[in-house]
Amino acid sequence: MSGAVARRVAVIVALVGALLFYFVVLGSRGITMIQDGRATSIGLGIGLLILPFLGLWIVVATLRAGLAHQHLAKRIFDEGRELDVYDLPRRPSGRIEREAADTLFAQVKAEWEADPDNWRSSYRLARAYDYAGDRGRARDTMRRAVRLEQLEVRKQ
């Protein structure tokens, strides 16, 4: 594991640990409020007990999605099909210039339209959406790529 990857993993582990600590504290406060016995305290305590479970679900769903995306990224990289964006002009912020991102998107979308049920073309389209700044469609398309890849694996 490279140093940059190790640092990212360490940050993720630290943040998840902090969230778990927060969920435990929040849950214990909820139990304390319920034990108070007054109707208002019981209602608020139940609400406080729900929040850690909701938070835990969000953390697990986010980590699962991130791992699935990393899995696809590794497969695409191993197959030599990752989008080549290194030569594209960039803004001072490091983001790809809009016109270049739109040109890349048009090329990748044409590839996707030719084979929309291939997880590789959906993955590449999701990346192109992201480079073009459309994060919502990028997430939706990446979810589609994950589902298609899982179907492909099951068929094998």
Backbone as CSV, one residue per row, in Angstrom:
resi,resn,N_x,N_y,N_z,CA_x,CA_y,CA_z,C_x,C_y,C_z
1,MET,0.855,-1.173,0.000,0.000,0.000,0.000,0.900,1.235,0.000
2,SER,0.631,2.180,-0.902,1.460,3.381,-0.988,1.183,4.305,0.196
3,GLY,2.092,5.264,0.384,1.940,6.198,1.496,0.667,7.015,1.420
4,ALA,0.301,7.456,0.210,-0.915,8.264,0.048,-2.154,7.440,0.376
5,VAL,-2.161,6.198,-0.065,-3.308,5.321,0.211,-3.392,5.032,1.707
6,ALA,-2.245,4.775,2.312,-2.221,4.496,3.753,-2.742,5.688,4.547
7,ARG,-2.386,6.895,4.129,-2.886,8.096,4.820,-4.394,8.226,4.669
8,ARG,-4.897,7.955,3.467,-6.348,8.025,3.252,-7.080,7.002,4.112
9,VAL,-6.548,5.794,4.148,-7.169,4.738,4.964,-7.137,5.143,6.434
10,ALA,-6.026,5.710,6.877,-5.912,6.142,8.280,-6.936,7.227,8.597
11,VAL,-7.136,8.162,7.689,-8.125,9.230,7.910,-9.528,8.633,7.981
12,ILE,-9.829,7.706,7.069,-11.155,7.077,7.072,-11.377,6.313,8.370
13,VAL,-10.375,5.560,8.803,-10.492,4.797,10.051,-10.700,5.743,11.228
14,ALA,-9.963,6.846,11.260,-10.100,7.813,12.353,-11.500,8.444,12.353
15,LEU,-11.992,8.805,11.180,-13.328,9.411,11.105,-14.417,8.419,11.505
16,VAL,-14.303,7.183,11.044,-15.295,6.168,11.421,-15.224,5.916,12.923
17,GLY,-14.017,5.869,13.474,-13.870,5.699,14.918,-14.510,6.837,15.696
18,ALA,-14.290,8.076,15.229,-14.899,9.233,15.888,-16.425,9.167,15.801
19,LEU,-16.933,8.762,14.640,-18.388,8.633,14.502,-18.945,7.550,15.418
20,LEU,-18.247,6.434,15.516,-18.718,5.360,16.406,-18.736,5.833,17.854
21,PHE,-17.702,6.565,18.259,-17.677,7.130,19.613,-18.873,8.069,19.804
22,TYR,-19.114,8.925,18.830,-20.243,9.851,18.882,-21.564,9.085,18.987
23,PHE,-21.714,7.998,18.216,-22.949,7.217,18.261,-23.150,6.589,19.637
24,VAL,-22.078,6.105,20.255,-22.176,5.517,21.592,-22.598,6.579,22.609
25,VAL,-21.968,7.750,22.535,-22.320,8.836,23.461,-23.771,9.253,23.258
26,LEU,-24.170,9.396,22.005,-25.544,9.788,21.702,-26.529,8.740,22.218
27,GLY,-26.220,7.461,22.016,-27.087,6.390,22.505,-27.188,6.380,24.017
28,SER,-26.054,6.599,24.697,-26.107,6.601,26.166,-26.921,7.794,26.677
29,ARG,-26.830,8.913,25.981,-27.673,10.072,26.372,-29.151,9.752,26.167
30,GLY,-29.443,9.038,25.090,-30.823,8.645,24.839,-31.353,7.728,25.934
31,ILE,-30.543,6.771,26.356,-30.951,5.856,27.438,-31.161,6.633,28.733
32,THR,-30.261,7.577,29.003,-30.400,8.401,30.214,-31.702,9.183,30.186
33,MET,-32.042,9.731,29.036,-33.286,10.506,28.929,-34.505,9.611,29.112
34,ILE,-34.458,8.409,28.555,-35.585,7.482,28.713,-35.750,7.105,30.184
35,GLN,-34.648,6.891,30.868,-34.695,6.515,32.280,-35.233,7.634,33.163
36,ASP,-35.222,8.863,32.651,-35.762,10.003,33.401,-37.244,9.785,33.706
37,GLY,-37.972,9.155,32.784,-39.353,8.781,33.040,-40.409,9.762,32.582
38,ARG,-40.049,11.007,32.347,-41.065,11.968,31.870,-41.330,11.738,30.383
39,ALA,-42.553,11.998,29.976,-42.970,11.726,28.597,-42.085,12.457,27.586
40,THR,-41.799,13.720,27.837,-40.959,14.496,26.923,-39.564,13.894,26.834
41,SER,-38.991,13.542,27.976,-37.655,12.943,28.003,-37.636,11.595,27.295
42,ILE,-38.689,10.819,27.496,-38.761,9.517,26.830,-38.813,9.705,25.315
43,GLY,-39.624,10.627,24.846,-39.734,10.901,23.400,-38.409,11.352,22.810
44,LEU,-37.746,12.296,23.502,-36.442,12.758,23.020,-35.400,11.645,23.103
45,GLY,-35.463,10.831,24.147,-34.531,9.723,24.292,-34.665,8.710,23.165
46,ILE,-35.900,8.412,22.798,-36.123,7.488,21.674,-35.554,8.084,20.390
47,GLY,-35.777,9.384,20.212,-35.203,10.055,19.040,-33.685,9.968,19.030
48,LEU,-33.086,10.149,20.198,-31.629,10.059,20.296,-31.132,8.643,20.047
49,LEU,-31.932,7.637,20.378,-31.528,6.251,20.108,-31.635,5.903,18.626
50,ILE,-32.552,6.559,17.940,-32.712,6.302,16.508,-31.525,6.865,15.725
51,LEU,-31.022,8.020,16.127,-29.947,8.682,15.381,-28.688,7.834,15.219
52,PRO,-28.192,7.148,16.247,-26.999,6.317,16.027,-27.224,5.192,15.013
53,PHE,-28.400,4.589,15.023,-28.681,3.530,14.047,-28.743,4.089,12.633
54,LEU,-29.356,5.250,12.484,-29.398,5.913,11.182,-27.982,6.273,10.734
55,GLY,-27.213,6.835,11.635,-25.835,7.197,11.315,-24.995,5.989,10.947
56,LEU,-25.162,4.907,11.676,-24.415,3.687,11.391,-24.774,3.140,10.015
57,TRP,-26.064,3.170,9.692,-26.503,2.726,8.363,-25.852,3.581,7.278
58,ILE,-25.793,4.899,7.466,-25.190,5.794,6.480,-23.700,5.496,6.334
59,VAL,-23.010,5.289,7.449,-21.573,4.985,7.402,-21.336,3.677,6.653
60,VAL,-22.095,2.636,6.985,-21.921,1.335,6.331,-22.221,1.437,4.839
61,ALA,-23.304,2.114,4.479,-23.665,2.256,3.062,-22.586,3.028,2.304
62,THR,-22.054,4.063,2.905,-21.012,4.864,2.261,-19.731,4.053,2.085
63,LEU,-19.336,3.318,3.111,-18.128,2.492,3.013,-18.300,1.380,1.981
64,ARG,-19.469,0.757,1.963,-19.712,-0.299,0.966,-19.646,0.259,-0.449
65,ALA,-20.258,1.426,-0.669,-20.215,2.046,-1.996,-18.783,2.403,-2.375
66,GLY,-18.039,2.970,-1.438,-16.653,3.324,-1.714,-15.811,2.113,-2.075
67,LEU,-15.996,1.011,-1.349,-15.251,-0.214,-1.653,-15.649,-0.780,-3.022
68,ALA,-16.930,-0.720,-3.341,-17.389,-1.202,-4.648,-16.809,-0.351,-5.768
69,HIS,-16.756,0.956,-5.570,-16.193,1.850,-6.588,-14.701,1.594,-6.756
70,GLN,-14.004,1.372,-5.634,-12.578,1.068,-5.702,-12.340,-0.246,-6.438
71,HIS,-13.211,-1.215,-6.210,-13.095,-2.502,-6.906,-13.195,-2.297,-8.418
72,LEU,-14.185,-1.500,-8.841,-14.337,-1.239,-10.272,-13.149,-0.456,-10.809
73,ALA,-12.664,0.513,-10.040,-11.517,1.310,-10.479,-10.294,0.425,-10.696
74,LYS,-10.087,-0.523,-9.797,-8.941,-1.434,-9.938,-9.104,-2.311,-11.175
75,ARG,-10.303,-2.822,-11.397,-10.526,-3.667,-12.573,-10.310,-2.881,-13.863
76,ILE,-10.844,-1.666,-13.903,-10.681,-0.828,-15.101,-9.203,-0.521,-15.327
77,PHE,-8.497,-0.182,-14.255,-7.074,0.124,-14.365,-6.311,-1.104,-14.853
78,ASP,-6.594,-2.265,-14.272,-5.915,-3.502,-14.670,-6.174,-3.844,-16.138
79,GLU,-7.345,-3.472,-16.632,-7.685,-3.735,-18.035,-7.173,-2.630,-18.962
80,GLY,-6.608,-1.567,-18.395,-6.079,-0.471,-19.209,-7.150,0.393,-19.845
81,ARG,-8.322,0.490,-19.180,-9.447,1.220,-19.774,-9.809,2.487,-19.012
82,GLU,-8.975,2.890,-18.052,-9.244,4.127,-17.299,-9.177,5.310,-18.263
83,LEU,-9.998,6.310,-18.011,-9.998,7.506,-18.858,-8.652,8.218,-18.732
84,ASP,-8.095,8.615,-19.867,-6.825,9.331,-19.870,-7.117,10.831,-19.824
85,VAL,-6.919,11.418,-18.661,-7.218,12.845,-18.485,-5.974,13.653,-18.140
86,TYR,-4.819,13.014,-18.186,-3.599,13.684,-17.740,-3.187,14.837,-18.643
87,ASP,-3.495,14.761,-19.940,-3.093,15.816,-20.865,-4.158,16.892,-21.043
88,LEU,-5.302,16.746,-20.390,-6.371,17.729,-20.553,-6.022,19.013,-19.810
89,PRO,-6.391,20.154,-20.401,-6.089,21.438,-19.731,-6.863,21.570,-18.426
90,ARG,-6.211,22.177,-17.457,-6.804,22.282,-16.120,-6.867,23.733,-15.665
91,ARG,-7.819,23.969,-14.777,-7.944,25.268,-14.110,-6.878,25.347,-13.022
92,PRO,-6.660,26.541,-12.474,-5.702,26.647,-11.356,-6.076,25.767,-10.164
93,SER,-7.363,25.466,-10.012,-7.814,24.610,-8.906,-7.459,23.141,-9.125
94,GLY,-7.076,22.783,-10.348,-6.753,21.401,-10.672,-7.860,20.678,-11.415
95,ARG,-9.067,21.266,-11.418,-10.175,20.644,-12.152,-9.954,20.807,-13.647
96,ILE,-10.463,19.841,-14.406,-10.353,19.896,-15.857,-11.205,21.052,-16.365
97,GLU,-10.681,21.780,-17.348,-11.437,22.897,-17.918,-12.740,22.377,-18.517
98,ARG,-13.767,23.177,-18.383,-15.126,22.765,-18.738,-15.235,22.257,-20.179
99,GLU,-14.659,22.991,-21.116,-14.765,22.610,-22.529,-14.107,21.248,-22.781
100,ALA,-12.958,21.017,-22.186,-12.263,19.728,-22.343,-13.061,18.606,-21.694
101,ALA,-13.639,18.884,-20.530,-14.452,17.870,-19.843,-15.697,17.549,-20.657
102,ASP,-16.307,18.560,-21.267,-17.495,18.323,-22.094,-17.154,17.504,-23.338
103,THR,-15.990,17.764,-23.939,-15.548,16.987,-25.104,-15.310,15.538,-24.709
104,LEU,-14.627,15.334,-23.592,-14.401,13.980,-23.081,-15.728,13.293,-22.810
105,PHE,-16.655,14.010,-22.188,-17.963,13.435,-21.870,-18.677,12.981,-23.145
106,ALA,-18.661,13.809,-24.196,-19.338,13.451,-25.446,-18.753,12.169,-26.035
107,GLN,-17.432,12.018,-25.976,-16.781,10.808,-26.500,-17.202,9.578,-25.690
108,VAL,-17.176,9.713,-24.372,-17.487,8.574,-23.513,-18.973,8.227,-23.591
109,LYS,-19.819,9.241,-23.723,-21.257,8.974,-23.831,-21.570,8.200,-25.108
110,ALA,-20.875,8.532,-26.199,-21.071,7.792,-27.455,-20.657,6.331,-27.269
111,GLU,-19.565,6.108,-26.551,-19.112,4.745,-26.234,-20.172,4.012,-25.404
112,TRP,-20.746,4.709,-24.407,-21.757,4.111,-23.545,-23.022,3.779,-24.334
113,GLU,-23.436,4.689,-25.234,-24.643,4.454,-26.027,-24.500,3.222,-26.914
114,ALA,-23.280,2.921,-27.329,-23.044,1.736,-28.149,-23.139,0.452,-27.322
115,ASP,-22.899,0.537,-26.001,-22.929,-0.649,-25.149,-23.367,-0.264,-23.731
116,PRO,-24.651,0.109,-23.551,-25.102,0.610,-22.249,-25.187,-0.443,-21.145
117,ASP,-25.172,-1.715,-21.507,-25.286,-2.760,-20.493,-23.940,-3.334,-20.070
118,ASN,-22.869,-2.670,-20.448,-21.528,-3.078,-20.058,-21.093,-2.207,-18.879
119,TRP,-20.693,-2.832,-17.791,-20.323,-2.058,-16.609,-19.131,-1.149,-16.887
120,ARG,-18.253,-1.552,-17.797,-17.076,-0.747,-18.099,-17.461,0.585,-18.725
121,SER,-18.395,0.549,-19.657,-18.816,1.807,-20.290,-19.610,2.663,-19.297
122,SER,-20.367,2.028,-18.402,-21.084,2.802,-17.374,-20.094,3.428,-16.386
123,TYR,-19.064,2.677,-16.013,-18.033,3.214,-15.118,-17.358,4.427,-15.757
124,ARG,-16.970,4.271,-17.024,-16.293,5.374,-17.716,-17.226,6.585,-17.855
125,LEU,-18.519,6.329,-18.091,-19.476,7.432,-18.181,-19.616,8.136,-16.839
126,ALA,-19.639,7.374,-15.760,-19.726,7.974,-14.427,-18.523,8.877,-14.175
127,ARG,-17.341,8.419,-14.551,-16.128,9.234,-14.376,-16.216,10.496,-15.240
128,ALA,-16.720,10.346,-16.463,-16.855,11.508,-17.348,-17.860,12.513,-16.777
129,TYR,-18.969,12.018,-16.223,-19.921,12.916,-15.555,-19.224,13.679,-14.430
130,ASP,-18.427,12.976,-13.650,-17.725,13.607,-12.536,-16.770,14.690,-13.043
131,TYR,-15.994,14.376,-14.071,-15.069,15.377,-14.628,-15.821,16.577,-15.184
132,ALA,-17.040,16.348,-15.714,-17.847,17.442,-16.259,-18.583,18.214,-15.166
133,GLY,-18.487,17.737,-13.909,-19.076,18.462,-12.789,-20.490,18.047,-12.427
134,ASP,-21.015,16.999,-13.038,-22.373,16.544,-12.740,-22.297,15.378,-11.754
135,ARG,-22.138,15.705,-10.476,-21.910,14.690,-9.454,-23.120,13.788,-9.232
136,GLY,-24.317,14.330,-9.335,-25.520,13.514,-9.135,-25.616,12.400,-10.162
137,ARG,-25.448,12.744,-11.423,-25.494,11.714,-12.475,-24.296,10.780,-12.376
138,ALA,-23.167,11.311,-11.936,-21.991,10.454,-11.754,-22.291,9.373,-10.718
139,ARG,-22.897,9.746,-9.592,-23.235,8.754,-8.552,-24.240,7.735,-9.071
140,ASP,-25.286,8.215,-9.760,-26.302,7.299,-10.285,-25.694,6.321,-11.293
141,THR,-24.849,6.823,-12.164,-24.238,5.975,-13.187,-23.240,5.004,-12.569
142,MET,-22.542,5.442,-11.530,-21.604,4.538,-10.850,-22.365,3.411,-10.153
143,ARG,-23.511,3.735,-9.559,-24.330,2.677,-8.951,-24.755,1.660,-10.019
144,ARG,-25.106,2.159,-11.189,-25.473,1.275,-12.303,-24.285,0.391,-12.694
145,ALA,-23.103,0.985,-12.759,-21.905,0.212,-13.110,-21.650,-0.884,-12.092
146,VAL,-21.821,-0.573,-10.823,-21.620,-1.575,-9.761,-22.612,-2.722,-9.937
147,ARG,-23.887,-2.392,-10.174,-24.898,-3.446,-10.358,-24.574,-4.323,-11.578
148,LEU,-24.176,-3.676,-12.679,-23.861,-4.433,-13.888,-22.648,-5.341,-13.687
149,GLU,-21.648,-4.845,-12.972,-20.453,-5.662,-12.709,-20.816,-6.852,-11.830
150,GLN,-21.670,-6.632,-10.843,-22.097,-7.729,-9.975,-22.863,-8.780,-10.768
151,LEU,-23.695,-8.344,-11.702,-24.420,-9.302,-12.558,-23.444,-10.091,-13.423
152,GLU,-22.432,-9.420,-13.934,-21.424,-10.099,-14.755,-20.686,-11.155,-13.944
153,VAL,-20.322,-10.839,-12.734,-19.601,-11.776,-11.875,-20.483,-12.986,-11.555
154,ARG,-21.761,-12.744,-11.286,-22.678,-13.856,-10.972,-22.836,-14.814,-12.148
155,LYS,-22.793,-14.293,-13.370,-22.973,-15.118,-14.563,-21.764,-16.021,-14.807
156,GLN,-20.620,-15.635,-14.285,-19.395,-16.406,-14.552,-19.315,-17.649,-13.742
